[in-house]
Amino acid sequence: MIRAALVGSFVTFAMVVGDGERGAEAAPLAVTFPISIAVAVEDGTPAREDSWIANQIEDANELYAPTGVRFRWTLRREIPSAHAQIHTRADRDALAALVEKNVIDVFVVAALEDVDEPGRYRKGVAWTSKPTNKRFLILSGAAFRTVLAHELGHFFGNAHTVVPDNLMSYVRTGAQVFLDAAQVERVQSFAERFLASGRLADVGVSRRLP
């Protein structure tokens, strides 16, 4: 398994082989899903630069290597300043009108307020718009590295955990970040379902290894 460790503002990766909570064998699935990035522009300035976005995707690809799932940035758009500050459920739901088909939609905004705890600001969220049932990710421009990978974990069915340094945990000790075996299997299961239903398209070479 590939684990990532936060070192200052950088992420380092290491291959870990084992079993149990922190181990998973290499997956037989090989698929690449497209990511559409929509960046809110406020006062003429994008919420984040392209290099920051590329780093988020690179980290996600490293962390998801054990699952056989990869991500490719296939579309970049800019969206109006009306979507730069996300404070309410209505603000989040309004993004549903901007989603693309057969991709993972990621909206990068300047600020992302918690809808349950006003005044608290989030780094990212996986959101399902109730009026439309469309699911997408929202990243704050203040997000640190691996936040996109964390929100992708929710997109692929994984809930939060209290296990330190697990990708789906808020607790970081400086050790390597990882997905456990059950989380790897869940990502694979959701990936298969997304492919079978046509929810996501494979933009790489999809194959099953012998």
C-alpha positions in Angstrom: 0.0 0.0 0.0 1.2 3.6 -0.6 0.9 5.8 2.4 1.5 9.5 2.5 3.0 11.6 5.3 2.7 15.3 5.8 6.1 16.9 6.2 5.8 20.6 6.4 3.9 21.7 3.3 5.0 18.5 1.4 3.7 15.0 1.3 6.0 12.0 1.1 4.9 8.5 0.1 6.1 5.1 1.1 5.1 1.6 0.0 3.7 -0.6 2.8 2.8 -4.2 2.5 0.8 -6.0 5.2 -2.6 -7.0 6.4 -5.2 -6.0 8.8 -6.2 -2.4 9.3 -3.3 -0.8 7.6 -2.6 -3.3 4.8 -4.0 -4.2 1.5 -2.7 -6.2 -1.5 -2.5 -4.6 -4.9 -5.9 -4.4 -6.5 -6.8 -6.1 -9.8 -8.8 -3.1 -10.9 -7.2 -0.5 -13.2 -9.4 2.4 -14.1 -8.9 6.2 -14.6 -11.8 8.5 -13.7 -12.1 12.1 -15.1 -12.1 15.1 -12.7 -13.8 18.3 -13.8 -12.4 21.4 -11.9 -14.6 24.5 -11.7 -12.7 27.4 -10.0 -14.6 30.3 -8.6 -13.2 33.7 -9.6 -13.6 36.6 -7.2 -12.5 40.1 -8.1 -10.7 38.7 -11.1 -8.7 36.2 -9.0 -9.2 32.4 -9.1 -9.8 30.8 -5.7 -6.6 28.8 -6.3 -3.9 28.4 -9.0 -3.6 25.4 -11.3 -0.4 24.1 -9.7 -2.3 23.8 -6.4 -5.1 21.8 -8.1 -2.5 19.6 -9.8 -0.9 18.8 -6.5 -4.2 17.8 -4.9 -4.8 15.4 -7.8 -1.3 14.0 -7.7 -1.6 13.3 -4.0 -4.9 11.5 -4.6 -3.4 9.3 -7.2 -0.6 8.3 -4.9 -2.9 7.5 -2.0 -5.4 5.6 -4.2 -2.8 3.5 -6.0 -3.7 0.4 -3.9 -7.3 0.6 -5.1 -6.4 0.5 -8.8 -8.3 3.8 -9.3 -6.6 6.8 -10.7 -7.9 10.3 -11.5 -7.2 12.5 -14.5 -7.9 16.2 -14.7 -9.9 16.5 -17.9 -11.7 19.8 -17.7 -11.1 23.2 -16.2 -13.7 25.9 -16.0 -14.1 29.3 -14.2 -17.4 30.1 -12.5 -18.8 33.4 -11.4 -17.9 35.2 -8.1 -21.5 34.4 -6.9 -20.1 30.9 -6.1 -16.9 32.0 -4.5 -18.3 32.3 -0.9 -20.2 29.2 0.2 -22.1 29.8 3.4 -25.4 28.0 3.3 -27.0 24.8 2.0 -28.6 26.9 -0.7 -25.1 28.1 -1.8 -23.9 24.5 -2.0 -27.1 23.3 -3.8 -26.7 26.1 -6.4 -23.5 24.4 -7.7 -25.6 21.4 -8.8 -26.7 23.4 -11.9 -23.0 23.5 -13.0 -22.1 19.8 -12.8 -20.9 18.0 -15.9 -21.9 14.5 -17.0 -19.9 11.3 -16.3 -17.1 13.0 -14.3 -16.2 13.8 -10.7 -17.1 17.4 -10.3 -14.8 19.5 -8.0 -15.7 23.1 -7.2 -12.8 25.2 -5.8 -14.1 28.2 -3.8 -12.6 31.0 -1.7 -14.5 30.1 1.5 -16.6 27.1 2.6 -18.6 27.6 5.8 -20.0 24.7 7.8 -23.7 24.6 7.4 -24.3 23.0 10.8 -21.8 25.1 12.8 -22.0 28.7 11.4 -18.7 30.5 11.8 -16.7 27.4 11.4 -15.0 27.0 8.0 -14.3 23.7 6.3 -11.4 22.7 4.0 -13.6 20.5 1.8 -16.9 18.6 1.6 -18.6 15.9 -0.4 -22.1 17.3 -1.0 -25.3 15.8 -2.4 -27.8 18.4 -3.6 -31.1 17.4 -2.2 -33.2 19.0 -4.9 -31.3 17.3 -7.7 -29.6 14.3 -6.0 -26.4 15.3 -7.7 -23.2 14.6 -5.8 -20.0 16.7 -6.1 -17.0 17.9 -4.1 -16.3 21.4 -2.9 -12.7 22.4 -1.9 -11.8 25.6 0.0 -8.9 27.5 -1.3 -7.5 27.1 2.2 -7.4 23.3 1.9 -4.1 21.6 2.7 -2.7 18.7 0.6 -4.7 15.4 0.7 -8.0 17.2 1.3 -9.2 16.3 -2.2 -8.1 12.7 -1.5 -10.2 12.7 1.7 -13.3 14.0 0.0 -12.9 11.5 -2.8 -12.9 8.9 0.0 -16.5 10.1 0.8 -17.4 10.1 -2.9 -16.4 6.4 -3.0 -18.4 5.4 0.1 -16.0 5.8 2.9 -17.1 7.4 6.2 -15.0 9.2 8.8 -12.8 7.2 11.2 -11.1 8.1 14.4 -8.0 6.1 13.5 -5.0 8.5 13.5 -3.4 9.2 10.2 -6.1 7.2 8.2 -7.0 9.3 5.2 -10.6 9.5 6.4 -9.6 10.7 9.9 -9.1 14.3 11.0 -6.3 13.2 13.4 -2.8 13.6 12.0 0.3 12.8 14.0 2.9 13.3 11.3 3.0 9.6 10.4 2.1 8.3 7.0 -1.4 8.7 5.8 -3.1 5.5 4.6 -6.3 3.7 3.4 -7.0 0.5 5.2 -8.0 -2.8 3.5 -11.7 -2.3 4.0 -11.6 1.2 2.6 -9.6 0.0 -0.4 -12.3 -2.6 -1.1 -15.1 -0.1 -0.7 -13.5 2.2 -3.3 -13.2 -0.7 -5.7 -16.8 -1.6 -5.1 -18.0 1.9 -5.8 -15.8 2.2 -8.8 -17.3 -1.0 -10.3 -20.8 0.4 -9.7 -20.0 3.8 -11.2 -18.6 2.0 -14.3 -21.6 -0.4 -14.6 -24.2 2.4 -14.2 -22.4 4.8 -16.5 -22.2 7.3 -13.7 -18.4 7.7 -14.5 -16.5 7.1 -17.6 -13.1 5.4 -17.8 -10.7 7.7 -19.5 -7.7 5.4 -19.2 -7.2 1.7 -20.1 -9.7 -0.3 -18.0 -8.6 -3.9 -17.5 -8.7 -6.8 -15.2 -5.3 -8.4 -14.5 -5.0 -12.2 -14.6 
